[in-house]
Amino acid sequence: MKALVYEQPWKMTLQDLPKPKPETGEVLIKMESVGICGSDVHGFTGESGRRTPGMVMGHEVVGRIVELAEDVTDRQVGQRVTVFNVLSDEAPSPEEGDPSFLNKRVVGVNLGTRGAMAEYLALPARNAISVSEDIPPEVSVLAEPVAVALHGFHRLEEKGIAPKSVAIIGSGTIGLCSLLVARSREVEQALVLDPIAEKLERARSFGGKTVRVDPADEVAGIAQKVENELGNRPELVIDAVGIGASFDQAVEMAAEGGTILLIGNLAKQVELPLQTVVSNEISLIGTYGFDLKAFEEAVEILPGMQSELATFIEGHCGLEDTPSVMTALAKGERQALKIVIDF
C-alpha cells in the first residue's frame, strides 16, 4: 500500500509499505477521508516534539471495512466507520512505536506505521465506530475534534461545573467545536476571541459573539472588551491555543471563582500568575484528547452539527500532495480550518 512516512522535521515521503492483515479481533479499513489535524502539522515541523521519524501520521479517519478477522462478528464488510484511535491506556513498546511522551497507544500519534495517512489501516474491531451514510465522509472526519471538545465538557460536568457564560480563545477547529458543544449544552452566552476576522465571521454564523484581538493589545484591555460583550466576566474560559499569551489572557479575563479549561497545549510550559489565580480562586482544568464516551457521543450528535461542520472543510488533497500541503500550512502560506485527504 501507499503510505506517507515522516522522516524528519519538514520531510515526509510517499512509500510502499506492506498492506496490513487484520489479526485476531481486528478489521481492515480502506481509507475514504482523512483529516489533517493541527497536531499533525506541529508534529511535522518538530515544534511539538510529539511525532517520531519513521512513523505514519493521521488519526482523523473515515473509511470502509474491507476485511474482517475470522473471529469478528459484530462488524460487516462494506460498513462505513470512523476510528476511535486510542487502542489502549498503556504506552507502546519500542518495537511498535514511541513510548516516550504518551502513556497510551494512539493510532497516527505514537504507533509507528499504524497511521491513517495510508491506503489501509488494521485495528481492533471495537475501535471501528459506525457512522451515518447520510453524512459526507469528510464531515464524519470531524467526529474527533468534536470529541475533544466534548471530553473537556465532560471533565467540567464531572466536577459539577455548569457555566452560563464561556469565552473561547482561538477560533480554529477545536475552538469552534467547543462553541458548537457549548451550544449543544445550552450555555447561555458564548464568545470567541481570535486575531483573524474571517475565522470570527464563522463563529458569528454559529451563534457566538466575537472579539477580535491584536497581538499588541494589552490583556486587560481585551478582558474589558469581553466583559462588555458578555455583560460580565466569563464563568468559563477555554484556552484552545495553549501558548503563554493565551494562558495569560485566560487568567486575566476569567471571573472570580471561574474556571479555565486548558485544551490547547502547543507550548511545553507557561508561566503561572500565581497570585491572580489564588486570589480570584480560579480553577485550572486540563483536558487531553478524548475517551470512548466522548467519541461515541460526538458521532451521535454530528447530524445536528452537519451544516456548521461542513464549512470547516476548506480544501482537499491527495496523499501524494499532502507533504506540500503540510509545508504550506506550517509556513502560514495557506490558511484553512480543515483540509481533508481524499482517497
C-alpha positions in Angstrom: 0.0 0.0 0.0 1.0 3.6 -0.4 1.7 5.5 2.8 3.3 8.8 3.9 6.2 8.2 6.2 7.5 11.1 8.4 11.3 11.0 8.0 12.4 14.2 9.9 11.0 17.7 10.6 9.7 19.2 7.4 10.1 15.9 5.4 7.5 13.2 4.6 7.8 10.8 1.7 5.3 8.6 -0.1 6.5 5.0 0.3 5.3 1.4 -0.4 4.6 -0.4 2.9 3.1 -3.9 3.4 -0.6 -3.9 3.3 -1.7 -4.9 6.8 -3.7 -8.1 7.5 -6.3 -8.0 10.3 -5.1 -10.0 13.2 -7.4 -11.7 15.8 -10.2 -9.3 16.7 -9.3 -6.8 14.0 -10.8 -5.3 10.9 -9.1 -3.8 7.8 -10.3 -0.4 6.8 -9.8 1.2 3.4 -9.4 4.9 3.7 -12.1 7.3 2.3 -11.2 10.6 4.0 -8.5 11.6 6.5 -8.3 15.0 8.1 -5.0 16.9 8.5 -5.0 17.9 12.2 -3.2 20.9 13.6 -1.3 18.5 15.8 0.0 16.7 12.7 1.3 20.0 11.3 3.0 20.9 14.6 4.5 17.3 14.7 5.6 17.6 11.0 7.7 20.7 11.9 9.1 19.2 15.0 7.6 22.0 17.0 5.6 19.9 19.4 8.1 17.0 19.7 5.2 14.6 19.5 5.9 12.7 16.3 8.8 10.3 15.7 10.7 9.8 12.5 9.7 6.6 10.7 6.1 6.8 11.6 2.8 7.3 9.6 0.7 10.1 10.9 -3.1 10.5 10.5 -5.8 9.9 13.1 -8.9 11.6 11.8 -10.4 8.8 9.8 -13.4 7.7 7.8 -13.3 4.6 5.7 -15.0 1.3 4.9 -14.3 -2.1 6.3 -13.0 -4.4 3.6 -11.8 -7.4 5.6 -12.6 -9.0 9.0 -10.6 -11.4 11.1 -12.4 -14.7 11.4 -13.5 -14.1 15.0 -15.1 -10.7 14.3 -18.9 -11.0 14.1 -20.1 -7.5 15.2 -18.8 -5.6 12.2 -19.6 -6.0 8.4 -17.6 -5.7 5.2 -18.7 -2.5 3.5 -19.6 -0.8 6.7 -18.6 2.9 6.9 -16.7 3.6 10.1 -14.7 6.2 11.8 -11.9 5.3 14.2 -11.6 5.8 18.0 -7.8 5.9 17.8 -6.8 5.1 21.4 -6.1 1.4 21.3 -5.1 1.0 24.9 -4.2 3.0 28.0 -0.6 1.9 28.1 2.5 3.1 26.3 3.5 1.2 23.1 6.5 -1.0 23.1 9.6 0.4 21.4 9.1 -2.1 18.6 5.6 -0.8 17.8 6.0 2.9 18.4 7.3 5.7 20.6 6.7 5.2 24.3 8.5 8.4 25.4 5.7 11.1 25.6 2.3 9.5 25.9 1.1 6.7 28.1 -1.4 5.5 25.6 -1.3 3.6 22.3 -2.7 6.0 19.8 -3.1 5.4 16.0 -1.3 8.1 14.0 0.4 9.6 17.0 2.8 7.1 18.6 2.2 3.8 17.0 4.9 3.7 14.3 3.5 2.8 10.9 -0.1 2.3 12.2 -1.5 5.6 11.0 -4.2 6.8 8.6 -2.1 8.6 6.0 -2.0 5.3 4.2 -4.4 3.4 2.0 -5.3 0.8 4.6 -5.4 0.6 8.4 -5.9 -2.5 10.5 -7.1 -2.1 14.1 -9.3 -3.8 16.7 -12.9 -4.0 15.6 -14.1 -2.3 18.8 -12.3 0.9 17.7 -14.2 1.0 14.4 -17.3 3.1 15.1 -20.1 3.0 12.6 -21.0 6.4 11.1 -24.1 7.6 9.2 -24.2 7.0 5.5 -26.3 10.2 5.3 -23.3 12.4 6.2 -20.4 13.0 3.8 -17.3 11.2 5.0 -15.3 14.4 5.2 -17.8 15.7 7.8 -17.6 12.5 9.8 -13.9 13.0 10.0 -14.7 15.8 12.3 -16.0 13.5 15.0 -12.6 13.6 16.5 -12.3 17.4 17.2 -15.9 17.4 18.4 -15.0 14.6 20.8 -12.0 16.6 22.1 -14.4 19.5 23.0 -16.9 17.1 24.5 -14.3 15.4 26.7 -13.5 18.8 28.1 -17.1 19.5 28.9 -17.3 16.0 30.4 -14.4 17.0 32.7 -16.3 20.1 33.8 -19.5 18.1 34.4 -17.8 15.5 36.5 -16.8 18.4 38.8 -20.3 19.9 38.9 -19.3 22.9 36.8 -22.1 24.2 34.6 -21.2 27.7 33.3 -23.7 30.1 32.0 -21.1 32.1 30.0 -18.0 31.0 28.2 -15.2 32.7 26.3 -13.1 30.6 23.9 -9.6 31.7 22.9 -9.0 30.6 19.4 -11.4 30.0 16.5 -9.6 27.1 15.0 -11.1 23.7 14.7 -11.1 22.9 18.4 -12.2 26.4 19.4 -15.2 26.3 17.0 -16.1 22.7 18.0 -16.0 24.0 21.6 -18.5 26.6 20.6 -20.8 24.0 19.0 -20.6 21.8 22.1 -21.3 24.8 24.3 -24.4 25.5 22.2 -25.5 21.9 22.5 -25.1 22.2 26.3 -27.3 25.3 26.2 -24.7 27.6 27.6 -26.4 31.0 27.7 -23.6 33.1 26.3 -20.6 32.1 24.3 -17.9 34.3 22.8 -14.8 33.6 20.7 -11.6 35.5 20.5 -9.2 35.4 17.6 -7.0 37.8 15.6 -8.4 36.7 12.2 -11.6 38.3 11.1 -12.6 35.6 8.7 -12.5 33.0 11.4 -14.6 35.1 13.7 -17.2 35.5 11.0 -17.7 31.8 11.1 -18.0 31.9 14.9 -20.7 34.5 14.5 -22.5 32.3 11.9 -22.5 29.6 14.6 -24.3 31.8 17.0 -21.3 33.1 19.0 -20.3 36.6 20.0 -16.8 37.6 19.0 -13.9 39.8 20.0 -11.1 40.4 17.5 -7.7 40.7 19.3 -4.4 42.1 18.2 -1.0 40.8 19.4 -0.3 44.4 20.5 -3.4 44.6 22.7 -3.0 44.6 26.5 -4.6 41.6 28.2 -6.5 43.9 30.5 -8.0 45.8 27.5 -9.1 42.5 25.8 -10.6 41.3 29.0 -12.6 44.5 29.2 -13.9 44.0 25.7 -15.0 40.5 26.6 -16.8 41.8 29.7 -18.5 44.5 27.6 -19.8 41.9 25.1 -21.0 39.4 27.7 -22.1 41.9 30.4 -19.9 40.1 32.8 -16.6 38.2 33.2 -17.0 34.7 31.7 -17.5 31.9 34.2 -15.6 29.6 31.9 -12.6 30.4 29.7 -11.5 27.7 27.2 -7.9 28.1 26.0 -7.9 26.3 22.7 -4.5 27.7 21.7 -2.1 26.7 24.5 0.7 29.3 24.4 1.9 31.8 27.1 -0.1 34.7 25.7 -3.3 32.8 25.5 -2.9 31.4 29.1 -2.2 35.0 30.4 -5.3 36.2 28.6 -7.4 33.4 30.1 -6.3 34.2 33.6 -6.9 37.9 33.1 -10.5 37.5 31.8 -11.9 34.7 34.0 -14.5 35.6 36.5 -13.7 35.3 40.2 -14.4 31.7 41.2 -14.4 30.9 37.5 -12.7 28.0 35.6 -10.1 27.8 32.8 -10.3 24.7 30.7 -6.9 24.1 29.1 -7.3 22.2 25.8 -4.5 23.8 23.7 -1.0 22.6 24.5 1.3 24.0 21.9 3.7 25.4 24.5 5.5 22.9 26.7 5.5 25.3 29.6 3.9 28.7 30.5 4.3 31.0 33.5 1.7 30.8 36.2 0.4 34.1 37.5 0.0 32.5 40.9 -1.3 35.4 42.9 -4.1 36.2 40.4 -5.1 32.5 40.2 -5.1 32.1 44.0 -6.7 35.5 44.9 -9.5 35.1 42.3 -10.0 31.4 43.2 -9.7 30.3 39.6 -9.8 26.6 38.9 -7.5 25.2 36.2 -8.7 22.0 34.5 -6.6 20.3 31.9 -8.1 18.0 29.3 -6.3 16.0 26.7 -7.7 14.2 23.7 -10.9 12.2 24.3 -12.2 8.9 25.6 -14.6 6.4 24.1 -17.6 8.0 25.8 -16.8 11.4 24.2 -16.1 9.9 20.8 -19.3 7.9 20.7 -21.3 10.9 21.8 -19.6 13.0 19.1 -20.7 10.5 16.4 -24.2 10.7 17.7 -24.5 14.5 17.7 -22.8 15.0 14.3 -26.1 15.2 12.4 -27.2 18.2 14.4 -24.0 20.0 13.6 -23.6 18.8 10.0 -24.3 22.2 8.3 -21.8 24.0 10.5 -19.1 21.3 10.4 -19.3 21.2 6.6 -18.0 24.7 6.5 -14.8 23.6 8.2 -13.7 21.8 5.1 -11.7 24.4 3.1 -9.5 22.2 1.0 -8.9 18.7 -0.4 -5.7 17.0 -1.5 -4.4 13.6 -2.5 -2.0 11.5 -0.4 0.9 12.5 -2.8 0.2 16.2 -2.3 0.0 16.1 1.5 3.7 16.9 2.2 3.5 20.1 0.2 0.1 21.0 1.8 1.6 20.4 5.3 4.5 22.6 4.5 2.3 25.4 3.2 0.1 25.2 6.4 3.2 25.2 8.6 4.7 28.2 6.9 1.4 30.1 7.0 1.3 30.2 3.2 -2.0 28.5 3.3 -4.9 29.2 5.7 -7.5 26.5 6.1 -9.6 25.4 9.0 -9.6 21.8 7.8 -8.0 20.1 4.8 -9.1 16.6 4.0 -7.0 13.9 2.2 -9.2 12.1 -0.3 -8.6 8.5 -1.2 
